[in-house]
């Protein structure tokens, strides 16, 4: 969590033992994620001097490329970054190993290939940018070839896996058990790129460094909290086939949204080390109320955008939700009774992620009935993307005779304040992998608690209607009912 430590003027995490070079080995090196996110992020970290020692990138894939062909592919994939004056220096350390990775012999050949291009003894990070059903076979193959062996004080071996990690509680638990028979928890990095976003990390600073806000962060003052992850896209890039087996609950709610919820609602950790932060997040997820004893029609609304069933790869009779909202509770001392409204969907009017905290109205108003004033409760909105920032809504008196009250806003914008773009989330997370900081990665018990709650929701949501909603809309109107008797409205993307 190097960026957060820097922000708080604390020492950065302890790097990998010794000053050995680090070999970042990407499985699935010919894929879209590598060219679009991983390589640009590695290059940016390289030019920023964020790696503790020499870094070498090794691509592993089936394509019949040599080193030069792979470098050419990357130069084309990264676009303008290839015009940077240090691109050539970075590219000189890029290597390629062709293999099918299907048999033990393939992995033994990979071991030979990695040693052949390595600048000597080195730490290794294996980034599995492959389908999730290949995670375990890949780790088994690496283990059988001796590529995961590490000795105390010697070169480190780490494995990074993308989401989805399982597709329900049973499969996630099974995958955890199998991987942890081979790897230590300290070697396994389950990545969720949302945790690398600047404003997500700033949730900790905003809450625990500012005495102005932390005393209000509880059921005594907070009426409700809503978290939205809105997407403007649909099934571009041929995602229909995968998405139709997942849906919004599995694709976004189980991971991105619950991770933001856990960071927002957790208790103050005793320190910023990975264990203390993740311990507090797990407590929140364990306290999330499941839907077993709740009326699903009052707590879940699901939708599907018009035309989804005509998308390539989608079942013409699909009942998959492309939009979902849920009303849930965190059953602990701090948040007992406070509704948490969670929402995510495809083909919304804009791409944005935000957390809105709505505070309780004063118990007695001196300024006329609330429903007559037309004014609303105070709110704090934390904008996570695309315009990172924080808004505080409050009320003021209009100048002049009489007592006329108007809404006002204080807003903080990251770009305006710091005059520089935030680093890409993948860059920060890759730096943390190399430095051995797991604070922004998901632990096995976090995964399982997230799936416990999501499985409960998915079981109950089948008893709710599947509403059709128009593209470029905010989703089914029925979602407004989730606010219950409390005043509220769903957040919209900032102008």
Secondary structure by P-SEA (a helix, b strand, c coil): caaaaaaaccccccccccccbbbbbbcccccccccccaaaaaaaaaaacccccbbbbbbbccccccaaaaaaaaaaaacccccccaaaaaaaabbbbbcccccaaaaaaaaaaaaaacccbbbbbbbccccccaaaaaaaaaaaacccccccccbbbbbbbcccccccaaaaaaaaaaaaaccccccccccccccccccccccccccccccccccccccccccbbbbbbcccccccccaaaaaaaccccccccccaaaaaaaaacccccccccaaaaaaaaaaaaaaccccccccccccbbbbbcccccccccccccccccccbbbbbbbcccccccbbbbbbccccccccccbbbbbbbccccccccccccccccccbbbbbcccccbbbbbbccccccccbbbbbbbbbbbcccccccccccaaaaaaaaaaaccccccccaaaaaaaaaaaaaaaaaccccccccccccccccccccccccccbbbbbcccc
